[in-house]
Every structure is written in C-alpha cells, then in structure tokens.
Amino acid sequence: MCCEVLQKLLSPLPPDVILTQFHDELLTGLQHDELPVRKLCLSQVTDMFNPLHAGKFVIC
C-alpha cells in the first residue's frame, strides 16, 4: 500500500526532478528486498525513458 501511495505522489513529477531529488533513494529501492519497492523504483526509472518525456531531462 505504501508503494502505491508513493507511486501516485511521484507520477506527476517530471523525470529530471525524480532523478535529481531521489537518485540515492531510487538506487536503494532497486536493490530492496521487497518486490513492490523494486517494482515502484523500476517503474519510475522506466518512465524517465518514455518517449513522452524525451528531452525533458539530461543525464550527466
């Protein structure tokens, strides 16, 4: 349930904001023991590479 709430909160944020403000948390979440946490983080990272978001962020 917590992951569902977080997903709804993060969804409207632009990819560059998620990447810069939650970089460490995303990396930690991708290695988390709980599958729902990994799925949430992976979905956020995947959304950043969605063609709809193309050109909205820069990865350095």
C-alpha positions as CSV (number, residue, x, y, z in Angstrom):
1,M,0.0,0.0,0.0
2,C,2.8,2.4,0.8
3,C,4.4,1.8,-2.6
4,E,1.0,2.6,-4.3
5,V,0.8,5.9,-2.4
6,L,4.4,6.8,-3.3
7,Q,3.8,5.9,-7.0
8,K,0.8,8.3,-7.1
9,L,2.8,11.1,-5.5
10,L,5.9,10.6,-7.8
11,S,3.9,10.2,-11.0
12,P,3.2,13.8,-11.7
13,L,6.8,14.9,-11.1
14,P,9.0,15.5,-14.2
15,P,11.7,12.9,-14.7
16,D,14.6,15.3,-14.0
17,V,13.1,16.1,-10.6
18,I,12.8,12.5,-9.7
19,L,16.3,11.7,-10.9
20,T,18.0,14.6,-9.1
21,Q,16.0,14.7,-5.9
22,F,15.5,10.9,-5.4
23,H,18.7,9.5,-7.1
24,D,20.0,7.7,-4.0
25,E,16.6,6.5,-2.9
26,L,15.9,5.0,-6.4
27,L,19.2,3.1,-6.3
28,T,18.5,1.8,-2.8
29,G,14.9,0.9,-3.8
30,L,16.1,-1.0,-6.9
31,Q,18.1,-3.3,-4.5
32,H,15.4,-3.5,-1.9
33,D,14.3,-7.0,-0.5
34,E,10.6,-6.3,-1.1
35,L,9.4,-6.8,-4.7
36,P,6.8,-3.9,-4.6
37,V,9.6,-1.5,-3.7
38,R,11.8,-2.7,-6.6
39,K,8.8,-2.5,-9.0
40,L,8.0,1.0,-7.9
41,C,11.6,2.2,-8.4
42,L,11.9,0.4,-11.7
43,S,8.7,1.9,-13.0
44,Q,9.9,5.4,-12.1
45,V,13.2,4.8,-13.9
46,T,11.4,3.3,-16.9
47,D,9.1,6.3,-17.1
48,M,12.1,8.6,-17.4
49,F,13.0,6.9,-20.7
50,N,9.4,7.0,-22.0
51,P,9.4,8.9,-25.4
52,L,6.7,11.2,-24.0
53,H,9.4,12.5,-21.6
54,A,12.2,12.8,-24.2
55,G,14.1,16.0,-24.0
56,K,12.8,16.9,-20.6
57,F,15.9,15.9,-18.6
58,V,19.6,15.5,-19.0
59,I,21.6,12.6,-17.5
60,C,25.2,13.7,-16.6
